[in-house]
Amino acid sequence: MVTTGFSDVADSEPSGNYDRAAEALEKTRRDYVNRHAAGLLVNVLDQLQRSEKKAKILMTKI
């Protein structure tokens, strides 16, 4: 028999475990999406700063 360490909890209230697992999975998904979105935003802001610096350099040459 394979034990996972959760058998006593799973046997006592199975539907509650599924709900908690679903909530934990959703929280993990939201956290991942938020981190990914934040990373994309940082990249966009970095590119904007570079473009602004290039534009200032070009403007001084004109």
C-alpha positions in Angstrom: 0.0 0.0 0.0 1.3 3.4 -0.9 0.7 6.2 1.5 0.8 9.9 0.6 0.5 11.4 4.1 -3.0 12.7 3.3 -5.0 9.5 3.6 -6.4 10.3 7.0 -7.6 13.7 5.8 -8.8 12.4 2.4 -10.8 9.6 4.1 -12.5 11.9 6.6 -13.7 14.7 4.2 -13.0 14.0 0.5 -15.1 16.8 -1.0 -13.4 19.4 1.2 -10.0 18.3 0.0 -11.0 18.7 -3.6 -12.3 22.2 -2.9 -9.0 23.1 -1.1 -6.9 21.6 -3.8 -9.0 23.5 -6.5 -8.6 26.8 -4.5 -4.8 26.2 -4.1 -4.5 25.5 -7.8 -6.4 28.6 -8.7 -4.3 30.7 -6.4 -1.1 29.3 -7.9 -2.4 30.0 -11.4 -3.3 33.6 -10.4 0.1 34.1 -8.9 1.8 32.8 -12.0 -0.2 35.0 -14.3 0.5 38.0 -12.1 4.2 37.4 -12.0 4.2 36.8 -15.8 2.3 40.0 -16.4 4.6 42.0 -14.1 7.6 40.6 -16.0 6.1 41.7 -19.3 5.4 45.1 -17.9 9.0 45.5 -16.7 10.2 44.5 -20.2 7.9 47.0 -21.9 8.9 49.8 -19.6 12.6 49.0 -20.2 12.1 49.1 -23.9 10.3 52.5 -23.6 13.2 53.9 -21.6 15.7 52.7 -24.3 13.5 54.2 -27.0 13.3 57.5 -25.1 17.1 57.6 -24.7 17.6 56.9 -28.4 15.1 59.6 -29.3 16.9 62.1 -27.1 20.2 61.2 -28.8 18.7 61.6 -32.2 17.1 65.0 -31.3 20.5 66.3 -30.1 22.0 65.4 -33.5 19.4 67.3 -35.5 
